[in-house]
Amino acid sequence: MKNTIGFPGLGLEFTVNETAFTLFGLKVQWYGIILTIGIILASMLFYRLTVKREKIPEDHILNIALITIPVAIIGARFTYVITNLSDYETIWDALNIRGGGLAIYGSVVFGFFSILLYCKVKKLPFYKIVDIASLSVMVGQIIGRWGNFINAEAFGVSKNIKNLPWRMTIRENGGPVMTVHPTFLYESLWNLLGFLILYRLYKKKKFDGQICLMYVAWYGFGRGLIEFLRTDSLRGIFGEKLFVYFGLGSFVIATTLLIILLRKAKKHEEELKVYQEVYGSVENTKEEPSYTAEQIDTTEETNDGEDTPDEGETHGNNN
């Protein structure tokens, strides 16, 4: 299927085919290719930071990647399908992800618990690893959202946007033109900004797990607001937009934990500084004991008296 996507305010228009090519009779979709590129780049960053910088054994990192990636994809698809059951008539329809239909929160939750389980079994630094995993996930999200662009999906409402310079138009297979918010682009750019900030803070973090919490807060806040604009949001049994509540709720929880843990980290730093000032100064002032000349003479006389017995003591011993 061909989609014509434009940004009239910017003078841009693209006609894209959802199918990149056909291999042995199987249509290979751009969505899958873009998603794969995102996964590869995210995995490369994860490997570099865990193995090269944190010196975590390479075999464990490869195992985590081989386990977490498929589990995360399963979680993403499961979450999407379970909230859109009426759209799927057969099991094959539910399993076929080539045309899209993944929920990022499902992948994050499933992936998080797969890493947790592996780290518990192998006794690895879980919080240090999920900090890096959070940065890697953001890379995947930045790139993966462009699969939605090719499929002309994950767009927003069409109200009050005629004068927006970045408004987007969509025409599917020569059908009517829709003018919408490019919410896929909002999320991609939001994640890009978040990645740049968190990657810089990663080198200065106060405690392991900080970057993970900041990712949850950052993404949750942005996603919660963007969901208000989207027309294809996953909905609950009462028709509510699930990820509005999930996103803003995770933002509140993660931010609260961040404040508490950063305060504890600051208090620990202050206590450590006082300890170093007190005990460090004591160690630095330790010197060899100094004596006056008179004390040295007295000491020598005492030692001489102790080493040489007097006459009385000698005769007494002979008796």
ROMISE-45395 format. One record per atom (N, C-alpha, C): residue in one letter; y, z, x. Coordinates in steps of 0.2 Angstrom, whole numbers, plus 5000, padded with zeros to 4 digits. Layout:
ROMISE-45395
AYZX;...
This chain:
ROMISE-45395
M499450005004;M500050005000;M500650005004;K501149965003;K501749955006;K502349995003;N502750035007;N503250075005;N503950045008;T504450045004;T505050025007;T505550085007;I505650115013;I506050175013;I506750165017;G507250185014;G507850175017;G508350235017;F508850235021;F509350285022;F510050245021;P510250225015;P510850185014;P511450205017;G511550275017;G512150305020;G512150295028;L511550275031;L511550265038;L511450195040;G511350155034;G511250085035;G510550065038;L510050105036;L509350095039;L508850085033;E508350035034;E507850025029;E507250005033;F506650035030;F506050015034;F505549995028;T505049945030;T504549935025;T503949945029;V503549995027;V502950015031;V502350015026;N501749995030;N501149995026;N500750065028;E500450095023;E500150155024;E499550145029;T499250085029;T498650075033;T498850045039;A498650075045;A498850045052;A498449985053;F497749995052;F497249935054;F496649955051;T496149905051;T495549915048;T494949905053;L494549955054;L494049955059;L493349965056;F492949905057;F492249905054;F492349915046;G492849885043;G492849895036;G493149955033;L493350005038;L493650065036;L494450065038;K494850075033;K495550075033;K495750145037;V496150125043;V496350185047;V497150195045;Q497250255042;Q497950265039;Q498450285045;W499050275044;W499550295049;W499650375048;Y499450405042;Y499550475041;Y499050505046;G498450485046;G497950515051;G498050505058;I498350445060;I498550435067;I499150485069;I499650485065;I500150535067;I499950605067;L499550625062;L499250695062;L498850705069;T498450655071;T498050665077;T498550665083;I499050625083;I499550635089;I499850705089;G500050725083;G500350795083;G499850845086;I499150845084;I498650885086;I498550885094;I498550825096;I498450815104;I499050845108;L499650835106;L500250855109;L500250935109;A500050965103;A500051035102;A499551065106;S498951035107;S498451055111;S498651055118;M498951005120;M499151005127;M499651055129;L500151075125;L500551125126;L500151195126;F499751205121;F499351265121;F498951275127;Y498651225130;Y498251225136;Y498751245142;R499251205143;R499751225148;R499951295149;L500151315143;L500451385143;L499951445144;T499351435141;T498851485141;T498451485148;V498251425150;V497851415157;V498351415163;K498851375163;K499251375169;K499751425169;R500051455164;R500551505165;R500251575164;E499851585159;E499551655157;E498951665161;K498651615164;K498051625168;K497451645164;I497451625158;I496851635153;I496251585155;P495651615156;P495151565158;P495051505154;E495051445157;E495051375154;E494451365149;D493851395150;D493351385145;D493451415139;H493751475139;H493951505132;H494451475128;I494951445132;I495451405128;I495251345125;L494751305129;L494451245126;L494051265120;N493651325120;N493251345115;N493751365109;I494251395110;I494751415104;I494951345101;A495151295105;A495451235102;A494851195098;L494251195101;L493751165097;L493551195091;I493651265091;I493451295084;I494051295080;T494651315082;T495251325078;T495451255075;I495451205078;I495751135075;I495351115069;P494651115069;P494351095063;P494451145057;V494351215059;V494451265054;V495151255051;A495651245055;A496351235052;A496451185047;I496051125049;I496151065045;I495751085038;I495151115039;I494751135033;I495251185029;G495551225032;G495951275028;G496551235024;A496851195028;A497351155025;A497151115019;R496551085020;R496351035014;R496151085008;F495751135010;F495551185005;F496051215001;T496651235004;T497251255000;T497551204996;Y497551144998;Y497851094994;Y497451074988;V496851064989;V496351044984;V496351104979;I496251164981;I496151224976;I496751224971;T497351204974;T497951204970;T498151144966;N497651094967;N497751034963;N497051004961;L496651054958;L495951034956;L495950974951;S496450974947;S496450914942;S496450844945;D496750844951;D496850774954;D496150754957;Y495650794957;Y495050764961;Y494450764956;E494150714955;E493550704951;E492950714954;T492850694961;T492250704964;T492350744971;I491750764974;I491850804980;I492150754985;W491950694985;W492150644990;W492950644990;D493150644984;D493950634983;D494250704987;A493950754986;A494150814989;A494150814996;L493650784999;L493550785006;L493950735010;N494150685006;N494450625009;N495150645011;I495350655017;I496050675019;I496450615022;R496150555022;R496450495025;R497150475022;G497150495016;G497750475012;G498250535011;G498150585015;G498550645014;G498350705010;G498650755009;G498450805005;G498250865009;L498750895013;L498550955017;L499151005016;A498951065016;A499451125015;A499451165022;I500051165025;I500151195031;I499951265031;Y500151295026;Y500051375026;Y499251385026;G498851345023;G498151355024;G497851345031;S498151295034;S497951285041;S498151345046;V498751365044;V499051425049;V498551485047;V498451505041;V498051565040;V497351555042;F497051505041;F496351495043;F496251495051;G496751455054;G496751455061;G496951525064;F497351565061;F497551625064;F496951675064;F496551675059;F495951715058;F495351685063;S495351625064;S494851595069;S494951625076;I495651615078;I495851645084;I495751715085;L495851755080;L495751825080;L495051845081;L494551815077;L493851825078;L493651805085;Y493851755087;Y493651735094;Y493851785099;C494451805099;C494751855104;C494451915103;K494251945097;K493952005096;K493252005100;V492851945099;V492251945102;V492251935109;K492651895112;K492751885119;K493251935123;K493551975119;K493952025122;K494551995126;L494851945122;L495451915125;L496151935122;P496651925126;P497351955123;P497551915117;F497351935111;F497551905105;F498251885104;Y498651935105;Y499451925103;Y499751885108;K499551885114;K499851835119;K499651765117;I498951755115;I498751685113;I499051665107;V499151705102;V499451675096;V500251665097;D500551695101;D501251675103;D501251605105;I500851585109;I500751515112;I500551465106;A500051495102;A499851455097;A500351435092;S500851485091;S501351475086;S501851415088;L501951415095;L502351365098;L502051295097;S501351295098;S500951235098;S500951205090;V500851255086;V500851235079;V501551205077;M502051225079;M502751195078;M502751125080;V502451115086;V502451045089;V502050995084;G501551025082;G501150985077;G501450975070;Q501851025068;Q502251015062;Q502850965063;I503150965068;I503750925069;I503450845069;I502950835072;I502650765072;I502350745065;G501950795063;G501450785057;G501850765051;R502450795050;R502850775044;R503050705044;W503050665049;W503250595049;W502650555046;G502050585045;G501550555041;G501750555034;N502050605032;N502350605025;N502850555024;F503250535029;F503750485029;F503350415027;I502850405031;I502450335030;I502150335023;N501950395020;N501650395014;N502150395008;A502750405010;A503350415005;A503150475000;E503050525003;E502850585000;E503250645003;A503150705000;A503550765002;A504250755002;F504550724996;F505250714996;F505550764991;G506150764990;G506450804986;G506750774979;V507150814976;V507450794970;V508050744971;S508250714965;S508650654966;S509350674962;K509450734961;K510050754958;K510650774963;N511250744961;N511850764965;N511750744972;I511550684974;I511450664981;I511750594982;K512050564977;K512350494978;K512850494984;N513150544986;N513650544991;N513450574998;L512750594998;L512550625004;L512350565009;P512650565015;P512550515020;P511850505022;W511450555022;W510750555024;W510250555018;R510450535012;R510050525006;R509550465008;M508950475004;M508350425006;M508250394999;T508050325000;T507850284995;T507050264996;I506650264990;I505950254991;I505850194986;R505450144988;R505150094983;R504450084985;E504050104980;E503250094981;E503050034978;N502749984983;N502449924981;N502949884976;G503549884978;G504049844974;G504249874968;G504049934967;G504249964960;G505049984960;P505250024955;P505950054955;P506150094961;V506750094962;V507050124968;V507150204966;M506950244970;M507150314969;M507550344974;T508150374973;T508550404978;T508450484978;V508250504984;V507950574984;V508250614991;H508050674991;H508150714997;H507650705002;P507750685008;P507150675013;P506950745015;T506650785011;T506450855013;T505850855019;F505550795019;F505050795025;F505450795032;L506050765032;L506450765037;L506850835039;Y507050865033;Y507350935034;Y506850975037;E506150975035;E505651025038;E505551005045;S505550935047;S505350915054;S505950945058;L506550935056;L507150955060;L507151025061;W507051065055;W507051135055;W506551165061;N505951135061;N505451155066;N505651135073;L505951075074;L506251055080;L506751105083;L507151125079;L507651175081;L507351245082;G506851265078;G506551325079;G506151325085;F505751275087;F505351265093;F505851275099;L506451245099;L506851245105;L507051315106;I507251355101;I507451425101;I506851465104;L506351465100;L505751505102;L505451495109;Y505451435111;Y505151415117;Y505651445123;R506251445122;R506651485126;R506551555126;L506551585120;L506451655120;L505751675122;Y505251635122;Y504551645124;Y504551675132;K505051655136;K505051675143;K505351745143;K505751765138;K506051825138;K505851875133;K505251865130;K505051905125;K504951985127;K505052025122;K504952095124;K504252125123;F503852095119;F503152115118;F502752055115;D502052065117;D501652005114;D501552015107;G501651955104;G501651945097;G502251935094;Q502851945098;Q503451935096;Q503651855093;I503351815097;I503551745096;I503151725089;C502551745088;C502151735082;C502551755076;L502851815076;L503251845071;L503851805070;M504151785075;M504751745074;M504651675071;Y504051655073;Y503851585070;Y503751595062;V503351645061;V503251665053;V503951665050;A504351705053;A505051715049;A505451655049;W505451615054;W505851555055;W505551505050;Y504951495050;Y504651435046;Y504651465039;G504551525038;G504451545031;G505151545027;F505651555031;F506351555028;F506551485026;G506451435031;G506651365030;G506151335025;R505551345025;R505051315020;R505251345013;G505351405013;G505551435006;G506151405003;L506651385007;L507251355004;L507151285003;I506751245007;I506651175006;I506251165000;E505751214998;E505351204992;E505751204986;F506351234986;F506751224980;F506951154978;L506951114984;L507151044983;L506550994981;R505951014983;R505450974983;R505150964976;T504950904975;T504650884968;T503850884968;D503550894973;D502850894974;D502550954976;S502951014975;S502651074977;S502051094974;L501651134978;L501051164975;L501251224971;R500951224965;R501151274960;R500551314958;G500751374956;G500251424953;G500051414946;I499651464944;I499351454937;I499951454931;F500551484933;F501051484929;F501651434930;G501451394934;G501951334936;G502451354941;E502351414944;E502851434949;E502751394956;K503251384960;K503151354966;K502951404971;L502251394973;L501951444977;L502251464984;F502451404987;F502751414994;F503451444994;V503751444989;V504451474988;V504351554990;Y503851574986;Y503751644986;Y503351664993;F502851624995;F502551635001;F502951625007;G503451575007;G503851575013;G504351625013;L504751645008;L505251695008;L504951765009;G504351775006;G503951835007;G503751845014;S503451795017;S503251805024;S503851815029;F504451785027;F505051795031;F505251865031;V505251895025;V505451965024;V504952015028;I504352005027;I503852045031;I503852035038;A503951975041;A503951965048;A504551985051;T505151985047;T505752005050;T505752085050;T505452115045;T505452185045;T505052215051;L504452185052;L504052195058;L504352185065;L504752135065;L505152115071;L505652165073;I506052195068;I506552245069;I506252305071;I505652325068;I505352385070;I505052385077;L504752335079;L504352325085;L504952315091;L505452275089;L505952265094;L506352335096;R506452375091;R506652445092;R506252485096;K505552485095;K505152515099;K505152495106;A505152425107;A505152395114;A505752415118;K506352425114;K506952445117;K506952515119;K506652555115;K506552625116;K506152635122;H505552595123;H505152605128;H505452585135;E505852535135;E506252505141;E506752565143;E507052595138;E507552645140;E507152705143;E506652725140;E506252785143;E505952765150;L505752705151;L505452685157;L506052685163;K506652665161;K507252665165;K507352735167;V507352775163;V507552845164;V507052875169;Y506352855168;Y505852885172;Y505952855179;Q506052795180;Q506152765186;Q506752795190;E507252805186;E507852835189;E507752905192;V507352945188;V507153015190;V506653015196;Y506052985194;Y505552995199;Y505652945205;G505952885204;G506052845209;G506552875214;S507052915212;S507552945217;S507253005220;V506753035217;V506353095221;V505953065226;E505653005225;E505252975230;E505652955236;N506252925234;N506652895239;N506952945244;T507053005241;T507353065245;T506853105249;K506253085249;K505653125253;K505753105260;E505853155264;E505953145271;E505553195275;E505453185282;E505053225286;E505553295286;P505253355286;P505653415286;P505953415293;S506553445293;S507053445299;S507053525301;Y507053535307;Y507053605310;Y507653615315;T507953675315;T508453685321;T508053705327;A508453695332;A508153715339;A507853785339;E508253835336;E507953905336;E507353905332;Q507253875326;Q506653875323;Q506053845327;I506253795330;I505653765334;I505453815340;D505953845343;D505753895348;D505353955345;T505553975339;T505154035336;T504454015334;T504453945332;T503753925330;T503253915336;E503553895342;E503153895348;E502953955350;E503354005350;E503254075352;E502654105347;T502754095341;T502254115336;T501554085338;N501554015339;N500953985340;N500654015347;D501054025352;D500754055358;D500454115357;G500754165353;G500554225352;G499854225348;E499754175344;E499154175339;E498554145344;D498754105348;D498254065352;D497954115358;T498354155361;T498154205366;T498154275364;P497554305364;P497454375362;P497754415368;D498054475366;D498254525370;D497754565374;E497954605378;E497454645382;E497054695378;G497454725374;G497054775369;G496554745365;E496654685363;E496254655359;E495654625363;T495754615369;T495154585373;T494754645375;H494954705377;H494554765379;H494154785373;G494554785367;G494254805361;G493654765360;N493654705361;N493154655359;N492554675364;N492654695370;N492154705375;N491754765373;N492154815370;N491754875368;N491254865363;
